[in-house]
Amino acid sequence: MTYEQALTYIHSRNRFGIKLGLERMRALLKLLGAPHAKYPTIHIAGTNGKGSTTALVSMVLKEAGYKVGVFTSPHLSSYCERMSINGTPIAPERLGVLVEKIRSVVEEAALDPEIGHPTEFEFGTLLALEYFAAEQVDLAVFEVGMGGRLDATNVLMPLVSGITHIALDHQEFLGNDLVSIAKEKAGIIKPKIPVVIAPQTADVSAVLAETAQRQHAPCYLVGREVRYTLERIDQSGTYLKLQWKDDPPLRLRVNLFGAHQAANAALAFGLLQTVKTQGFSWRRQDLEQGFNTVVWPGRMEYFSGPPSILLDGAHNPDGVIALAHGLSQLFSKQKFRVILGILDNRPVEMMATLFTSILGGSLQRVYATTVPEAKAASCTRIARSFHELEVDLVLAPDPSQALSTALAELASDEMLVVTGSLYLVGYLRPLILDYFQKNSGRKQSGS
Protein backbone atom coordinates (compact mmCIF):
# COMPACT_ATOMS: atom_id res chain seq x y z
CA MET A 1 0.00 0.00 0.00
CA THR A 2 1.40 3.41 -0.95
CA TYR A 3 1.47 6.32 1.49
CA GLU A 4 -1.35 8.05 -0.41
CA GLN A 5 -3.48 4.89 -0.30
CA ALA A 6 -2.73 4.55 3.42
CA LEU A 7 -3.90 8.12 4.11
CA THR A 8 -7.06 7.57 2.10
CA TYR A 9 -7.82 4.44 4.09
CA ILE A 10 -7.07 6.10 7.45
CA HIS A 11 -9.31 9.08 6.66
CA SER A 12 -12.06 6.77 5.40
CA ARG A 13 -12.43 5.71 9.04
CA ASN A 14 -13.82 9.20 9.64
CA ARG A 15 -17.22 7.98 8.45
CA PHE A 16 -17.51 5.98 11.66
CA GLY A 17 -17.43 9.25 13.63
CA ILE A 18 -16.27 9.50 17.24
CA LYS A 19 -17.15 6.51 19.41
CA LEU A 20 -15.78 6.80 22.91
CA GLY A 21 -15.18 3.45 24.58
CA LEU A 22 -12.51 0.79 25.06
CA GLU A 23 -14.14 -2.56 24.26
CA ARG A 24 -13.31 -2.48 20.56
CA MET A 25 -9.72 -1.34 21.20
CA ARG A 26 -9.16 -4.17 23.68
CA ALA A 27 -10.57 -6.74 21.26
CA LEU A 28 -8.44 -5.49 18.36
CA LEU A 29 -5.28 -5.32 20.46
CA LYS A 30 -5.82 -8.92 21.53
CA LEU A 31 -6.02 -9.93 17.85
CA LEU A 32 -2.80 -8.00 17.16
CA GLY A 33 -0.94 -9.83 19.93
CA ALA A 34 -1.15 -7.10 22.61
CA PRO A 35 1.54 -4.74 21.24
CA HIS A 36 0.71 -2.19 23.97
CA ALA A 37 1.98 -4.61 26.62
CA LYS A 38 5.45 -4.94 25.08
CA TYR A 39 6.97 -1.68 26.34
CA PRO A 40 6.45 0.76 29.23
CA THR A 41 4.50 3.97 28.68
CA ILE A 42 3.74 7.41 30.08
CA HIS A 43 0.15 8.60 29.57
CA ILE A 44 -0.73 12.32 29.46
CA ALA A 45 -4.22 13.87 29.52
CA GLY A 46 -5.47 17.43 29.99
CA THR A 47 -6.94 20.27 27.96
CA ASN A 48 -3.96 22.42 27.00
CA GLY A 49 -0.26 21.62 27.35
CA LYS A 50 -0.34 17.88 26.58
CA GLY A 51 1.86 18.25 23.53
CA SER A 52 4.41 20.51 25.20
CA THR A 53 4.64 18.22 28.24
CA THR A 54 5.00 15.18 25.99
CA ALA A 55 7.77 16.90 24.01
CA LEU A 56 9.67 17.87 27.18
CA VAL A 57 9.50 14.40 28.75
CA SER A 58 10.46 12.59 25.56
CA MET A 59 13.34 14.98 24.81
CA VAL A 60 14.95 14.45 28.22
CA LEU A 61 14.64 10.66 27.99
CA LYS A 62 16.10 10.76 24.48
CA GLU A 63 19.05 12.78 25.84
CA ALA A 64 19.45 10.09 28.51
CA GLY A 65 20.02 7.53 25.76
CA TYR A 66 16.61 5.89 25.52
CA LYS A 67 14.70 5.01 22.37
CA VAL A 68 11.48 6.95 22.94
CA GLY A 69 8.24 6.68 20.98
CA VAL A 70 5.78 9.58 20.95
CA PHE A 71 2.12 9.49 19.93
CA THR A 72 0.45 12.87 19.60
CA SER A 73 -2.43 14.51 17.75
CA PRO A 74 -3.41 16.37 15.71
CA HIS A 75 -0.52 16.71 13.29
CA LEU A 76 0.60 19.96 11.68
CA SER A 77 1.72 19.07 8.16
CA SER A 78 1.95 15.29 7.81
CA TYR A 79 0.05 12.39 9.36
CA CYS A 80 3.43 10.74 9.96
CA GLU A 81 4.11 13.33 12.70
CA ARG A 82 1.58 11.58 14.95
CA MET A 83 3.97 8.72 15.69
CA SER A 84 7.69 9.35 16.02
CA ILE A 85 10.75 7.78 17.60
CA ASN A 86 13.42 10.05 19.06
CA GLY A 87 11.91 12.97 17.16
CA THR A 88 11.82 11.26 13.75
CA PRO A 89 8.31 10.67 12.33
CA ILE A 90 7.43 7.30 10.87
CA ALA A 91 8.53 7.05 7.22
CA PRO A 92 5.63 7.33 4.72
CA GLU A 93 6.54 3.96 3.17
CA ARG A 94 6.55 2.31 6.60
CA LEU A 95 3.16 3.81 7.39
CA GLY A 96 1.79 2.22 4.21
CA VAL A 97 3.07 -1.22 5.22
CA LEU A 98 1.70 -0.80 8.74
CA VAL A 99 -1.74 0.32 7.56
CA GLU A 100 -1.95 -2.75 5.32
CA LYS A 101 -1.15 -5.03 8.26
CA ILE A 102 -3.64 -3.42 10.65
CA ARG A 103 -6.33 -3.18 7.97
CA SER A 104 -6.39 -6.94 7.42
CA VAL A 105 -6.98 -7.48 11.13
CA VAL A 106 -9.61 -4.79 11.69
CA GLU A 107 -11.65 -5.63 8.59
CA GLU A 108 -11.90 -9.27 9.54
CA ALA A 109 -12.78 -8.27 13.10
CA ALA A 110 -15.43 -5.83 11.84
CA LEU A 111 -17.47 -8.81 10.63
CA ASP A 112 -18.19 -9.44 14.31
CA PRO A 113 -20.97 -6.97 15.27
CA GLU A 114 -19.68 -7.02 18.84
CA ILE A 115 -16.47 -5.36 17.59
CA GLY A 116 -17.43 -3.34 14.52
CA HIS A 117 -15.29 -0.80 12.70
CA PRO A 118 -12.64 1.32 14.48
CA THR A 119 -12.85 5.10 14.16
CA GLU A 120 -10.07 7.11 12.56
CA PHE A 121 -8.52 7.93 15.94
CA GLU A 122 -8.78 4.33 17.15
CA PHE A 123 -7.08 3.13 13.97
CA GLY A 124 -4.30 5.72 14.40
CA THR A 125 -3.79 4.62 18.00
CA LEU A 126 -3.49 0.99 16.87
CA LEU A 127 -0.89 2.04 14.29
CA ALA A 128 1.23 3.76 16.93
CA LEU A 129 0.95 0.92 19.45
CA GLU A 130 2.01 -1.62 16.81
CA TYR A 131 4.78 0.59 15.38
CA PHE A 132 6.46 1.16 18.74
CA ALA A 133 6.31 -2.57 19.53
CA ALA A 134 7.85 -3.48 16.17
CA GLU A 135 10.62 -0.91 16.68
CA GLN A 136 11.28 -2.15 20.23
CA VAL A 137 11.23 1.26 21.88
CA ASP A 138 12.48 1.52 25.45
CA LEU A 139 9.46 3.62 26.40
CA ALA A 140 6.63 5.52 24.69
CA VAL A 141 4.80 8.69 25.67
CA PHE A 142 1.12 8.75 24.66
CA GLU A 143 -0.97 11.88 24.49
CA VAL A 144 -4.71 11.40 25.04
CA GLY A 145 -6.83 12.36 22.05
CA MET A 146 -9.91 13.62 23.89
CA GLY A 147 -11.04 13.26 27.48
CA GLY A 148 -9.37 10.26 29.05
CA ARG A 149 -11.72 7.70 30.56
CA LEU A 150 -13.02 6.42 27.21
CA ASP A 151 -10.21 7.61 24.95
CA ALA A 152 -8.61 4.94 22.74
CA THR A 153 -5.25 5.46 24.46
CA ASN A 154 -6.71 4.47 27.83
CA VAL A 155 -5.99 0.81 27.14
CA LEU A 156 -2.51 1.57 28.48
CA MET A 157 -1.26 0.57 31.92
CA PRO A 158 1.50 3.18 32.18
CA LEU A 159 4.40 3.67 34.56
CA VAL A 160 2.91 7.06 35.43
CA SER A 161 0.05 9.26 34.29
CA GLY A 162 0.16 13.03 33.91
CA ILE A 163 -2.70 15.54 33.81
CA THR A 164 -2.10 19.02 32.43
CA HIS A 165 -4.29 22.05 33.11
CA ILE A 166 -8.00 21.28 32.60
CA ALA A 167 -10.28 23.84 30.96
CA LEU A 168 -13.49 23.93 28.92
CA ASP A 169 -13.14 22.11 25.58
CA HIS A 170 -15.04 19.42 23.62
CA GLN A 171 -18.10 20.07 25.79
CA GLU A 172 -20.33 18.18 23.35
CA PHE A 173 -18.51 14.98 24.34
CA LEU A 174 -17.09 15.62 27.81
CA GLY A 175 -19.68 17.77 29.59
CA ASN A 176 -20.54 21.44 29.95
CA ASP A 177 -18.70 22.22 33.17
CA LEU A 178 -15.19 21.78 34.55
CA VAL A 179 -16.19 19.13 37.09
CA SER A 180 -17.74 16.91 34.39
CA ILE A 181 -14.69 17.34 32.15
CA ALA A 182 -12.35 16.64 35.09
CA LYS A 183 -14.15 13.36 35.77
CA GLU A 184 -13.48 12.27 32.19
CA LYS A 185 -9.80 13.29 32.35
CA ALA A 186 -9.45 11.57 35.74
CA GLY A 187 -10.33 8.31 34.01
CA ILE A 188 -6.66 7.81 33.10
CA ILE A 189 -5.79 7.47 36.81
CA LYS A 190 -5.24 3.73 37.29
CA PRO A 191 -5.10 1.62 40.47
CA LYS A 192 -1.77 2.06 42.29
CA ILE A 193 -0.16 3.82 39.29
CA PRO A 194 1.37 7.22 40.19
CA VAL A 195 -0.17 10.38 38.76
CA VAL A 196 1.38 13.85 38.49
CA ILE A 197 -1.09 16.74 38.27
CA ALA A 198 -0.59 20.32 37.03
CA PRO A 199 -2.14 23.31 38.86
CA GLN A 200 -5.95 23.26 38.67
CA THR A 201 -8.95 25.16 39.95
CA ALA A 202 -10.19 24.03 43.37
CA ASP A 203 -13.18 22.06 42.04
CA VAL A 204 -11.05 20.24 39.46
CA SER A 205 -8.35 19.48 42.05
CA ALA A 206 -10.98 17.94 44.32
CA VAL A 207 -12.19 15.60 41.56
CA LEU A 208 -8.67 14.48 40.66
CA ALA A 209 -7.58 14.02 44.28
CA GLU A 210 -10.69 11.98 45.11
CA THR A 211 -10.12 9.75 42.08
CA ALA A 212 -6.47 9.17 42.98
CA GLN A 213 -7.43 8.32 46.55
CA ARG A 214 -10.13 5.90 45.41
CA GLN A 215 -7.65 4.20 43.06
CA HIS A 216 -4.90 4.13 45.72
CA ALA A 217 -2.71 5.94 43.19
CA PRO A 218 0.25 7.94 44.55
CA CYS A 219 -0.58 11.55 43.70
CA TYR A 220 2.10 14.21 43.11
CA LEU A 221 0.98 17.80 42.65
CA VAL A 222 2.72 20.66 40.91
CA GLY A 223 2.79 23.16 43.76
CA ARG A 224 3.33 20.51 46.45
CA GLU A 225 5.81 17.69 45.57
CA VAL A 226 6.91 19.60 42.47
CA ARG A 227 7.53 23.27 43.11
CA TYR A 228 8.45 25.86 40.52
CA THR A 229 9.18 29.55 40.35
CA LEU A 230 8.91 31.43 37.08
CA GLU A 231 11.95 33.72 37.02
CA ARG A 232 11.59 35.41 33.64
CA ILE A 233 10.33 35.04 30.08
CA ASP A 234 12.05 36.62 27.12
CA GLN A 235 12.50 35.94 23.43
CA SER A 236 15.14 33.30 24.19
CA GLY A 237 12.80 31.13 26.26
CA THR A 238 11.26 30.60 29.69
CA TYR A 239 13.50 30.59 32.77
CA LEU A 240 12.41 28.90 35.96
CA LYS A 241 13.49 27.21 39.16
CA LEU A 242 12.31 23.62 39.76
CA GLN A 243 12.37 21.52 42.92
CA TRP A 244 11.30 17.91 43.55
CA LYS A 245 10.27 17.29 47.17
CA ASP A 246 13.29 18.14 49.36
CA ASP A 247 15.92 17.91 46.63
CA PRO A 248 18.04 21.01 45.91
CA PRO A 249 16.33 23.39 43.45
CA LEU A 250 17.49 23.54 39.82
CA ARG A 251 17.57 26.59 37.57
CA LEU A 252 16.62 25.78 33.98
CA ARG A 253 15.82 27.37 30.64
CA VAL A 254 12.99 25.93 28.55
CA ASN A 255 13.01 26.53 24.80
CA LEU A 256 9.26 27.27 24.86
CA PHE A 257 7.55 30.61 25.46
CA GLY A 258 5.02 31.57 28.12
CA ALA A 259 4.12 31.35 31.79
CA HIS A 260 1.98 28.30 30.99
CA GLN A 261 5.11 26.54 29.73
CA ALA A 262 6.67 26.87 33.18
CA ALA A 263 3.75 24.84 34.58
CA ASN A 264 4.13 22.30 31.75
CA ALA A 265 7.86 22.04 32.48
CA ALA A 266 7.11 21.44 36.17
CA LEU A 267 4.66 18.67 35.26
CA ALA A 268 7.24 17.11 32.92
CA PHE A 269 9.82 17.33 35.71
CA GLY A 270 7.47 15.47 38.07
CA LEU A 271 6.84 12.75 35.48
CA LEU A 272 10.58 12.36 34.90
CA GLN A 273 11.26 12.12 38.63
CA THR A 274 8.59 9.44 38.92
CA VAL A 275 9.93 7.23 36.10
CA LYS A 276 13.42 7.69 37.55
CA THR A 277 12.32 5.58 40.51
CA GLN A 278 11.14 2.91 38.05
CA GLY A 279 14.45 2.32 36.30
CA PHE A 280 14.58 5.14 33.74
CA SER A 281 17.55 7.08 35.04
CA TRP A 282 18.64 10.46 33.70
CA ARG A 283 21.19 13.06 34.74
CA ARG A 284 20.91 16.77 35.36
CA GLN A 285 22.68 17.46 32.05
CA ASP A 286 20.05 15.36 30.24
CA LEU A 287 17.34 17.49 31.82
CA GLU A 288 19.10 20.74 30.94
CA GLN A 289 19.83 19.69 27.36
CA GLY A 290 16.34 18.31 26.80
CA PHE A 291 14.62 21.45 28.10
CA ASN A 292 17.10 23.69 26.24
CA THR A 293 16.59 22.10 22.85
CA VAL A 294 12.92 21.05 22.88
CA VAL A 295 10.95 22.19 19.84
CA TRP A 296 7.17 22.07 19.53
CA PRO A 297 6.20 23.62 16.16
CA GLY A 298 3.03 25.66 15.90
CA ARG A 299 2.84 26.44 19.61
CA MET A 300 4.12 29.96 20.36
CA GLU A 301 6.54 29.41 17.46
CA TYR A 302 8.30 32.71 16.81
CA PHE A 303 10.06 33.82 13.64
CA SER A 304 11.93 37.06 14.35
CA GLY A 305 12.15 37.79 10.64
CA PRO A 306 11.78 40.34 9.28
CA PRO A 307 8.85 40.14 9.09
CA SER A 308 8.03 39.14 12.64
CA ILE A 309 5.60 36.18 12.71
CA LEU A 310 4.26 34.00 15.51
CA LEU A 311 2.27 30.78 15.10
CA ASP A 312 0.14 29.33 17.87
CA GLY A 313 -2.58 26.71 17.74
CA ALA A 314 -4.68 28.29 20.53
CA HIS A 315 -8.13 26.84 19.84
CA ASN A 316 -10.11 27.42 23.03
CA PRO A 317 -10.52 30.23 25.59
CA ASP A 318 -7.79 28.88 27.88
CA GLY A 319 -5.35 28.78 24.97
CA VAL A 320 -6.30 32.28 23.83
CA ILE A 321 -5.65 33.66 27.33
CA ALA A 322 -2.18 32.05 27.39
CA LEU A 323 -1.38 33.32 23.90
CA ALA A 324 -2.62 36.87 24.41
CA HIS A 325 -0.83 37.26 27.76
CA GLY A 326 2.31 35.79 26.22
CA LEU A 327 2.20 38.32 23.39
CA SER A 328 1.68 41.18 25.84
CA GLN A 329 4.59 40.06 28.03
CA LEU A 330 7.10 39.09 25.34
CA PHE A 331 6.37 41.75 22.74
CA SER A 332 5.03 44.65 24.76
CA LYS A 333 6.26 47.27 22.28
CA GLN A 334 4.77 45.63 19.20
CA LYS A 335 1.39 45.87 17.56
CA PHE A 336 -0.37 42.80 16.19
CA ARG A 337 -2.21 41.72 13.08
CA VAL A 338 -3.98 38.40 13.56
CA ILE A 339 -5.00 35.79 10.99
CA LEU A 340 -7.75 33.89 12.78
CA GLY A 341 -9.58 30.73 11.78
CA ILE A 342 -11.62 28.66 14.24
CA LEU A 343 -13.58 25.40 14.19
CA ASP A 344 -17.35 25.73 14.39
CA ASN A 345 -17.65 23.93 17.74
CA ARG A 346 -15.52 26.55 19.51
CA PRO A 347 -16.86 29.57 21.46
CA VAL A 348 -15.88 32.08 18.77
CA GLU A 349 -17.49 35.05 20.49
CA MET A 350 -15.74 34.40 23.80
CA MET A 351 -12.39 33.94 22.07
CA ALA A 352 -12.85 37.23 20.21
CA THR A 353 -13.65 39.01 23.46
CA LEU A 354 -10.55 37.59 25.16
CA PHE A 355 -8.24 38.60 22.31
CA THR A 356 -9.63 42.12 22.29
CA SER A 357 -9.68 42.67 26.05
CA ILE A 358 -6.14 41.38 26.66
CA LEU A 359 -4.39 42.87 23.61
CA GLY A 360 -6.37 46.10 23.68
CA GLY A 361 -5.06 48.85 21.42
CA SER A 362 -2.13 46.74 20.26
CA LEU A 363 -4.54 44.64 18.15
CA GLN A 364 -4.41 46.44 14.80
CA ARG A 365 -6.42 44.21 12.49
CA VAL A 366 -7.96 40.74 12.34
CA TYR A 367 -8.09 38.73 9.11
CA ALA A 368 -11.05 36.39 9.52
CA THR A 369 -10.38 33.27 7.49
CA THR A 370 -11.63 29.72 7.05
CA VAL A 371 -9.86 26.75 8.59
CA PRO A 372 -9.13 24.15 5.87
CA GLU A 373 -11.32 21.60 7.65
CA ALA A 374 -14.92 20.47 7.20
CA LYS A 375 -15.91 21.68 10.68
CA ALA A 376 -14.63 25.25 10.16
CA ALA A 377 -16.53 28.23 11.53
CA SER A 378 -17.55 30.65 8.79
CA CYS A 379 -15.38 33.73 8.52
CA THR A 380 -18.57 35.83 8.67
CA ARG A 381 -19.25 34.48 12.16
CA ILE A 382 -15.71 35.42 13.21
CA ALA A 383 -16.13 38.83 11.57
CA ARG A 384 -19.42 39.48 13.36
CA SER A 385 -17.79 38.76 16.73
CA PHE A 386 -14.99 41.27 16.17
CA HIS A 387 -17.23 43.90 14.52
CA GLU A 388 -19.30 43.99 17.69
CA LEU A 389 -16.07 44.70 19.60
CA GLU A 390 -15.16 47.49 17.14
CA VAL A 391 -11.99 45.78 15.93
CA ASP A 392 -10.71 46.54 12.42
CA LEU A 393 -11.39 43.44 10.36
CA VAL A 394 -10.85 42.00 6.89
CA LEU A 395 -12.83 39.06 5.51
CA ALA A 396 -10.35 36.66 3.90
CA PRO A 397 -12.00 33.25 3.38
CA ASP A 398 -8.93 31.78 1.62
CA PRO A 399 -6.14 31.28 4.24
CA SER A 400 -3.31 31.63 1.72
CA GLN A 401 -4.81 34.90 0.46
CA ALA A 402 -5.21 36.07 4.06
CA LEU A 403 -1.49 35.44 4.55
CA SER A 404 -0.52 37.32 1.38
CA THR A 405 -2.71 40.30 2.29
CA ALA A 406 -1.48 40.45 5.88
CA LEU A 407 2.19 40.24 4.88
CA ALA A 408 1.70 43.03 2.33
CA GLU A 409 0.10 45.27 4.96
CA LEU A 410 2.45 44.46 7.86
CA ALA A 411 4.39 47.46 9.17
CA SER A 412 7.92 47.22 10.59
CA ASP A 413 6.68 47.64 14.17
CA GLU A 414 3.97 45.00 13.78
CA MET A 415 3.89 41.23 14.28
CA LEU A 416 1.71 38.82 12.34
CA VAL A 417 0.03 36.18 14.53
CA VAL A 418 -1.58 33.07 13.01
CA THR A 419 -3.90 31.31 15.44
CA GLY A 420 -7.30 29.82 16.27
CA SER A 421 -6.68 26.26 15.13
CA LEU A 422 -3.78 23.85 14.66
CA TYR A 423 -5.34 22.95 11.32
CA LEU A 424 -4.92 26.57 10.19
CA VAL A 425 -1.38 26.79 11.59
CA GLY A 426 -0.47 23.50 9.92
CA TYR A 427 -1.81 24.74 6.57
CA LEU A 428 -0.04 28.12 6.63
CA ARG A 429 3.24 27.09 8.27
CA PRO A 430 4.79 25.59 5.09
CA LEU A 431 3.79 28.74 3.16
CA ILE A 432 5.48 30.90 5.80
CA LEU A 433 8.65 28.79 5.73
CA ASP A 434 8.65 29.04 1.94
CA TYR A 435 8.16 32.82 2.15
CA PHE A 436 11.20 33.22 4.40
CA GLN A 437 13.28 30.93 2.21
CA LYS A 438 12.47 33.03 -0.85
CA ASN A 439 13.08 36.30 0.98
CA SER A 440 16.69 36.05 2.20
CA GLY A 441 16.24 33.36 4.82
CA ARG A 442 14.71 33.44 8.24
CA LYS A 443 15.64 33.54 11.86
CA GLN A 444 13.58 31.34 14.13
CA SER A 445 14.03 32.40 17.73
CA GLY A 446 12.17 29.58 19.37
CA SER A 447 9.13 27.40 19.47
PyMOL commands that set and color helices and strands:
alter all, ss='L'
color gray80, all
select helices_A, chain A and resi 3-16+23-31+35-37+50-63+79-82+92-109+120-134+152-155+171-174+178-188+202-214+259-276+284-293+317-330+348-362+379-387+399-409+422-438
alter helices_A, ss='H'
color red, helices_A
select strands_A, chain A and resi 41-45+68-71+83-85+88-89+139-143+160-163+195-197+219-221+226-234+237-244+250-254+301-303+308-311+335-340+363-368+393-395+414-419+444-446
alter strands_A, ss='S'
color yellow, strands_A
deselect
rebuild
show_as cartoon
